[in-house]
Amino acid sequence: MSFASLTRGLFLAAALALLAGAALADPPPAHEPDDMAIGNPRAPVTVIEYASVGCPHCAAWHNAVFAPFKAKYVDTGRARFVVREMLTGAPAIATAGFMLARCAGPAKYFQVIDAVYHRQAEMFQPGAHAGQILEDIAKSAGLDEAAFQACIGDQKGLDALNARAQRHVETDKVDSTPIFFVNGQRYEGEQTLDQLATAIHAARRGH
């Protein structure tokens, strides 16, 4: 399966997201078995981001806010940060990017999605070769060309990603990206560092 072929059959979760409406439900669980997380698992605050590496708003938040947020809260043990994968924005880029991050392994997962976010705008340029950019990212994470092609051609990996994204829409009731939950409290859209600080402070008061 080539990168281009990933555009076939990847739209189920994204379409469900558009159809889900704005229905709110109970907060999603703080821990799901396939979560990708960094930070102290016993931190008093858990920040969950539902995000897509194919979503320009997610990239804008990540590229502007994630590093100072991580330094202030995650690296200091004050918060645990969780990413839950969605396929909004450009589904083929989201799918290939998340599959690549999973193939790179837990230790390099956040390195890969960071690289995808930072090169997302480049992939959106007219005439850009997104597959080659993603292969470059794969090589920087230690995957050669054969491993990269095997990764994005892995049907089991694709099925697992689609199942996660569909669960986030149907069960967690997330209908757009980015959406954050701070100890279960929902915040929609790009959050500034100050807004997250306020949310974390409120969560600690209620802890």
GUZAKOL-158406 format. One record per residue (C-alpha): y, z, x. Coordinates in steps of 0.05 Angstrom, whole numbers, padded with zeros to 5 digits, always signed. Layout:
BEGIN
YZX...
***
This chain:
BEGIN
+00000+00000+00000+00067-00020+00029+00133+00015+00018+00154-00041-00030+00092-00032-00072+00112+00041-00085+00160+00016-00137+00100+00002-00183+00074+00061-00224+00123+00113-00199+00169+00118-00258+00129+00164-00304+00161+00229-00282+00230+00198-00276+00225+00169-00346+00201+00235-00373+00261+00268-00341+00308+00222-00377+00273+00235-00443+00266+00310-00436+00336+00324-00460+00372+00388-00443+00321+00435-00473+00323+00502-00439+00263+00547-00434+00243+00611-00399+00257+00609-00324+00203+00574-00284+00156+00617-00242+00183+00641-00176+00120+00618-00141+00080+00555-00154+00018+00539-00111+00046+00475-00081+00116+00502-00067+00150+00484-00001+00192+00543+00021+00228+00573+00079+00252+00644+00090+00225+00713+00080+00174+00712+00023+00195+00784+00008+00269+00769+00006+00305+00801-00053+00330+00733-00078+00293+00668-00088+00334+00604-00094+00295+00545-00123+00324+00475-00119+00294+00420-00161+00314+00359-00121+00298+00287-00103+00308+00256-00035+00325+00192-00074+00382+00227-00111+00453+00217-00083+00478+00283-00113+00421+00320-00079+00438+00286-00013+00511+00305-00021+00493+00378-00032+00443+00379+00024+00487+00345+00075+00548+00389+00059+00521+00457+00037+00449+00467+00059+00461+00483+00133+00513+00538+00121+00473+00565+00062+00411+00568+00105+00448+00602+00162+00480+00654+00117+00423+00671+00070+00355+00643+00092+00358+00655+00166+00382+00726+00155+00326+00743+00107+00372+00752+00048+00341+00694+00008+00279+00652+00004+00291+00578-00009+00243+00534-00048+00244+00458-00059+00209+00429-00120+00202+00354-00119+00230+00307-00171+00233+00231-00172+00304+00220-00197+00353+00172-00166+00315+00118-00128+00242+00133-00146+00211+00091-00090+00253+00126-00036+00240+00194-00068+00165+00181-00071+00158+00154+00000+00204+00208+00028+00167+00266-00004+00099+00237+00012+00121+00230+00085+00147+00301+00086+00080+00326+00060+00041+00285+00110+00083+00313+00167+00058+00382+00148+00090+00447+00126+00122+00460+00195+00159+00394+00193+00169+00385+00118+00242+00408+00118+00256+00368+00181+00233+00304+00146+00271+00315+00081+00334+00332+00122+00327+00265+00158+00316+00227+00093+00378+00259+00062+00420+00243+00123+00397+00170+00123+00395+00160+00047+00463+00126+00044+00440+00078+00099+00378+00060+00057+00423+00044-00003+00464-00007+00036+00455-00080+00016+00401-00112+00058+00376-00046+00085+00302-00039+00102+00286+00028+00073+00214+00024+00095+00234+00015+00168+00283+00073+00164+00228+00117+00135+00180+00094+00189+00232+00115+00241+00236+00183+00208+00160+00187+00210+00159+00173+00284+00211+00227+00297+00163+00275+00261+00104+00254+00304+00071+00202+00259+00057+00134+00289+00058+00069+00249-00015+00074+00228-00005+00146+00204+00058+00126+00166+00023+00069+00131-00037+00112+00114+00010+00166+00087+00049+00122+00038-00015+00086+00018-00051+00151+00001-00067+00147-00073-00087+00221-00077-00020+00240-00046+00017+00196-00096-00022+00224-00155-00008+00296-00132+00067+00282-00125+00070+00250-00193+00033+00309-00223+00082+00358-00191+00143+00320-00215+00114+00313-00285+00099+00388-00288+00171+00403-00267+00196+00361-00325+00147+00382-00379+00133+00454-00361+00194+00477-00322+00241+00438-00368+00282+00407-00312+00315+00343-00334+00363+00325-00277+00377+00339-00204+00399+00380-00169+00384+00442-00211+00380+00511-00180+00348+00575-00203+00372+00639-00169+00323+00694-00188+00310+00656-00252+00383+00642-00271+00395+00567-00280+00453+00531-00247+00461+00456-00258+00491+00406-00210+00516+00411-00138+00533+00483-00122+00584+00501-00070+00570+00555-00019+00618+00600-00056+00583+00588-00122+00515+00603-00091+00544+00666-00059+00567+00689-00128+00499+00674-00158+00462+00710-00102+00508+00770-00107+00495+00774-00182+00420+00768-00170+00420+00824-00119+00458+00869-00167+00403+00857-00218+00346+00863-00169
***
